[in-house]
Amino acid sequence: MTPRALLHDVGPVALAAAAFVLGWKLLVVVAGYPTFVLPAPEVVAQRLVTAWVDGTMEPHAAATALEVAIGFSVGSTLALGAGYLLARSPLAGRLLSPYLVAAQATPILALAPLLALWFGTGLLSKVIICALIVFFPVAVSAMVAVRSVDRQLIEMASAFGATRRQVVAGVEIPGALPVVFGGIRVGATLAVVGAIIAEWAGGEHGLGVLINLARGSLFDTPLLFATLFTIAGLGVGFYLLIVLVERRLVGARG
Amino acid sequence: MFGVAPADRGGRGRRGAVFALGILVVLGAACQGRAGDTSSGAAAGSGSAAPTPLVVGLGYIPSVQFAPFYLAQQAGYYRDANLAVTFENKIDPDLITLVGQGAVDIGIADGTSVIPAVSQGIPIRYVTTIYAQFPNIVYAKASSGIRTAADLRGKSIGTPGKYGSSWIMLEALLASADMTPSDVDVRLYPDFGQGTALAQGAVDAATGFSNNEPVVLQLSGTPVNVLHADASVPLPGNGLIASTATITAKHAALAAFVAATLRAMQEIKADPAKGLAAAVAQVPDLGKDQATQRAILDATIATWTNANVAANGYGAIDRSAWAATVSFMAKLPDGPIAGTPPTVDQLVDESLLPA
């Protein structure tokens, strides 16, 4: 990437970030908010650096990243299979769709304590919660994507003697990928939300646990903000990773 | 970078900046709204005829434990003091921040939470003791053989998390027997299921409140042993807190509120049925099992008194207990105090107590 292209790409993002920080600082100065209500950006930045340097943040961030990675992988893999089944089997669609929608409509916040009770407060319950929250958008996007693949292409491939496996690998998957990745992008951000909710339901490590500590025990509002920025950074990083994979497989979106 | 079409990137960057500023404006308006509530309340307090509005923060769930507040409201003690009191139920961390901000005028909070909050610069003071005995305890079935803190060595203890008043109490209790949490098997129940776990035999002991879980378990026919940390470290129990600004702006109103509440406490101690009736009137659901609620109220009344209160009256603040607690919490390796530990003068304010 040339410097000019990089500037073109990153410039607007940096401009928006600078405007946000400037507005935030102005708000704190003009309104005179104390640190425990709204800390200034430099206070949060300093706390963010301190929390990483003194080792407060790292174990929590690592725990959450692991939960997100495993939960997203499990949830999206199962969802892709389910989405394909829903698209190609009307019976499966009729049987499973109502339950999928009902599961999605049930607040994960209410389910999380139950799952922690059944599966403990370790990694398993967190992976399940992440997988559950990722499942619906990925499954629905996969179903829509497979259904939207041009029937004529499939028929043409079959007419040329392609096996079922060759049709799936050569026609359906490439045709469905752009739409599937739309759901995967949504799922990637939701996976981070799922991990935080799971950590609120129990556990010793994780950025959700650190939020509870900062808010409920330490009354450390700058640390609370620093943790929120770390969560946002984790979400953005994970999202960008998905975008990179998408670009490799599908190409840049217009 | 996010898959935006090149021709549209500049426009989206500008829109992003506008959106970011928009978020800040909304955030500012929300914060300003709360600050505005405070100033209007303070202004009303300066009037002579109109009742002074007071927003009072109680614990998360309306309960018989708040009977003095309900009785004072229903019997008109607050009204007679020219106060217009409204109750809000909040969890401890939210309440402390809201009180510090001035959005809640006075509220009941745990003493061990006040110390880290003040160390972080939240301008609050503990103004009246309600629970003279620290209500957080460890309890076990009598059949477990756990009778003292030393008996906990190697045992499993259920607790919601390694933070907050229960955790501080557990550390104090274990320290009294020369132990640390590493000498026991701590099991976390963030959904507060440690009581159920104890009842089902999943843990040997659990943290709880002296006026709640052990009372209920005992009533169900299971004899219980209760371990208090007060003997080793006299931790300050829940009491009323207010912000320094509110104490100044509404001093007379807050003092009248404290006096009316203490009057209700004395009346309930003399006649607990009065407190139960007030609680049922406030929260009709409590009337479904009045025997249990009465037992909880009796246990609550017992926590209102200790040697200091017996000598100085309801509401009295034990400064030596506060000093001992600050000293204890400052020594904890994972202690919640930030920086230099606050002094007792930075934590308590006795000016609202009756002379």
Interface residues (C-beta under 8 A of the other chain):
Chain A: H8 D9 V10 G11 P12 V13 L15 A16 A17 A18 A19 F20 G23 W24 L27 A31 Y33 P34 T35 F36 V37 L38 P113 A116 L117 T121 W200 A201 G202 G203 E204 V209 N212 L213 R215 G216 S217 L218 F219 D220 T221 Y239 L240 V243 E246 A252 R253 G254
Chain B: M1 F2 G3 A5 P6 R9 G10 R12 G13 R14 G16 A17 V18 F19 A20 L21 I23 L24 V25 L27 G28 C31 Q32 A35 I91 D92 P93 I96 T97 G100 Q101 S113 P116 A117 S119 Q120 G121 I122 P123 G161 K162 Y163 G164 W167 L188 Y189 P190 D191 G193 P336 A338
